[in-house]
Amino acid sequence: MKKILLASTVLLASFAVTAPASAETHRAECFAPAPETSTISYDAKEGPYKIAFVNGFAGNDWRIQAIQSAKAWANRADNKDKIEEFTVVSVGNDSAAQIAAIDNFIAAGYDAITFIAVNPTAFEPVIRRAQRAGTILVPFDNVLDTDKIVQVNESQLALGTLKAQSVMDELGGKASKILMVNGLPGNSTDRDRRLGMMSVFEKVDGLEIVEVVGNWDTGTSQKVVADALATHGTFDAVVSQHGSAGTINAMQAAGHPIVPMGVDGENGVRMLMSELSIPGISASQAPAMSAIALEAAVELLQGQELPQTIFLPIPQVKSADLKSGENYFPDLPKSFNTGTGYAECFAPFTPDELLAQTPDNN
């Protein structure tokens, strides 16, 4: 394996890129390498560490639970000794504001920064500034179009493909009209999930695809789906990135027949799938990914070598396998996301752990 050392006398911490990654990487059961990815390591730095989580858009329940998951991770006893200071900020859907916040934390001497990128293409200059300062960046969820830093994700392409293929399997491979409820425009997550869905649907002869923008938000999805039903009538199936409870509510309000659906993993969505006997699959990006990004940041600060692109398993359940108290919880809020952690990395958070945390800046 060829190792390329990228270092400079102006860097406070050198880093190394090694290719390709393999199953022998550090804690591969947790930090599983994506196909054909490299690995990255940095010089070890003594803790405890100053770490920030710079969130962008915070206007839906997934983002709220991602913030709660990050705070829950920082509050666990086995992590407190590693952290001198942990700060969370949300800056809105503004790439310039997010970059400015990251620059502020770099200037303040933070050791690592995790973030959900507002835009996948605007971060090359801030990556260089972080490298010069010795600050480790670990984006997750909406990741960057770069191979220079470790990134934590599920395969968004695979997630979109899974939902689309599940509904087509329910339909026997034939459909005439399908509704796609997409996410927040401009994000790599939205882009890649859509590409995954289209990779399935474009192979279906004569299929009409109606696309609406739901912004990963329940209320927005309900409105745009209601408008789509009023304009286009009935659909053979629906795939929704997130905010799927709004999608289902709009269909119920319009008297739309029950059809196969590929939906997200919110508690209320699974409750509706069970109650209404909706065929299909519930699969999602777990908001607890925010905690895995923090875990990765600490491992990198301690000198461990990790895959440049980490693909976590996709939490999923078919409608036929829904079980109350096991993979959905009638006694919890409908907005609660069932993706409370990744057992391959550490014990998933309990609902009480998450609900005890605020989504506020601190």
C-alpha positions, 0 to 999 in steps of 0.5 A, a space after each residue: 500500500 502506497 502512503 502519501 504524506 501531505 505536510 508543510 512547515 506551516 501545518 500544526 498537524 500533518 495528515 496522511 492519506 493511504 489507499 485503499 481502505 480495507 476491513 482492517 481499518 480501525 474499528 471497521 465494524 463501526 467506521 466501515 469503509 465505503 467502496 474504493 475509499 482511501 484512509 486518512 490519519 493525523 498526528 495524535 494530539 493530547 486531550 481533552 479536546 475543544 469540539 464544535 458541531 456547526 449545524 446548518 438548517 435546523 427547521 425539521 425534527 431530524 435536525 433537532 434529534 441530530 443536535 440532541 444526539 450530539 449533546 447526548 454523546 458529549 454527556 456520556 460518562 465515557 466521553 466527558 473526560 475527552 472533552 474540554 469544551 463542546 459547542 453546538 450552533 445552527 446557522 440556517 441554510 446559508 453556506 457563507 454563514 456556516 463557513 464563517 462559523 467554522 472559521 470562527 471556531 478554527 480561529 478560536 483554537 478548536 481541535 475538531 469541528 463536525 458539521 452538516 454541510 449546507 452546500 457540498 461544493 463551497 468548502 475547499 478554502 475552509 478545508 485548507 484553512 483548517 489544515 493550516 491551523 491543525 483543526 480536524 473537520 468531519 462532515 456528516 449527512 450532507 457531505 462535501 465533494 472532496 476526498 481530503 477529509 474523513 466524512 461520515 454518511 450512509 450511502 445516500 444513493 443506496 438509500 434512494 435505490 432501496 426505497 424506489 426498488 421496494 415500491 417497484 417490488 410491491 408493484 411487480 415492476 410495473 407502474 404508470 405514475 409515481 410521486 417523488 417527494 424530494 428534500 432540501 435543494 442544493 444538498 448532496 444528500 438530496 441529490 444522491 437520494 434522488 439519483 438512487 431513486 431515478 436509477 430504478 424508475 428510469 428503467 420502468 417503461 412508460 413511467 411518469 414521475 411527478 417530483 415535489 420539494 418537501 424540504 425534509 419537513 412534515 408540514 411542507 411535504 403535506 402541502 406540496 403533496 396535497 397540491 400534487 394530488 389536486 393537480 395530478 390525481 392518483 399515483 401508483 406509489 410514493 417515495 419520500 425522502 423525509 417528512 413522510 408523515 405529511 405525505 401520508 396525511 395529505 393522501 389520507 385527507 384527499 381520500 387517496 387509496 393506499 399504495 406502496 410507499 418508501 418512507 422515512 424512519 420517524 416514529 409517527 410514520 411507522 405508526 401510520 404505516 402499521 395503522 393503515 397497513 401501508 405496504 413498502 419500507 421505512 428506511 432513513 438516515 439516522 440522526 444519531 449519525 451526529 454522534 458517530 461524527 464526533 466519535 470519529 473526530 476524537 479517534 482522529 485526534 488520537 492518531 487513529 487511521 479512518 476511512 476517508 468515506 465511512 458508510 454506516 448501515 441503513 436503518 430499515 424495516 419492511 411494513 410487514 415487520 413493524 412491531 410496536 415497542 420494538 421498531 416504533 413506539 406509540 408512547 413517544 412523540 410522532 416526531 421522534 426518529 427511530 434511528 437512535 444509534 448504531 450498535 456497531 459503534 456504541 450502545 444506542 441512545 435511549 429515548 430518555 437520553 435524547 429527549 433530555 437534551 435541548 436543540 438550542 445553540 450553546 
